[in-house]
Amino acid sequence: GDLLASFTPAQSFGYRLIFANLWLFGPLVEQQLAASPAGAAKMQTSLSPTLLRAGIKENVLPPSARATLNLRIHPRDSIASVAEHVRNAVADEQIQIKVMPGGREPSAVSDVRGEAYQQFAKVISESFSNTLASPNLTVGGTDSRYYEPLTDNIFRFSPLLMEREDLPRMHGTNERVGIETLANASGFYYRLLQSLNTPAN
């Protein structure tokens, strides 16, 4: 809701009408968001089988099989609720389901109506022309989790302008940042650090 409300003013009348009446159009909006992998990952827990092991030879039936699933847990879920969902989906007593050690509960949701977010959004608007600041869900893991014991509000933000063709390069071949993009990012951090001693208005 906060995401849609944040960019509603920049939309056409039709979209403003839809976003202002989510009590009626909510299912349609959710259906459209879930139609893309990126949208679906932000609306629900995602599950990917990343390791599959079975068999010892091409002409011998495997005596056992093992699958490792990687999950990105949505804030409304928990490790326990997701494990229970997988058990119910598999529904086979012969298959053991174990939660691996080292899993993390989803991060808390930061207050996007509070002073910290408003100040952060102001610096974003000052740093990037014709830009709306919108709260969203970060689906990847970041080092910000180490700050969770220190604060109630953690805002994950990258001040790097990305084009569609840049996205496949992230953590991939030919990953790079343009010089102008890097300069703009430096300007953002400079303004952010300056703003820390100035209350938001």
JONOR-V210982 format. One record per helix or strand of 2 or more residues. SS is the DSSP state (a for helix, b for strand). FROM is the first residue (numbers start at 0). LEN is the number of residues. If there is no record, write none. Layout:
ss = (SS SS)
from = (FROM FROM)
len = (LEN LEN)
//
This chain:
ss = (a a a a b b a a a a a)
from = (1 12 21 36 45 64 78 114 142 163 178)
len = (9 8 13 7 9 8 12 13 5 4 17)
//
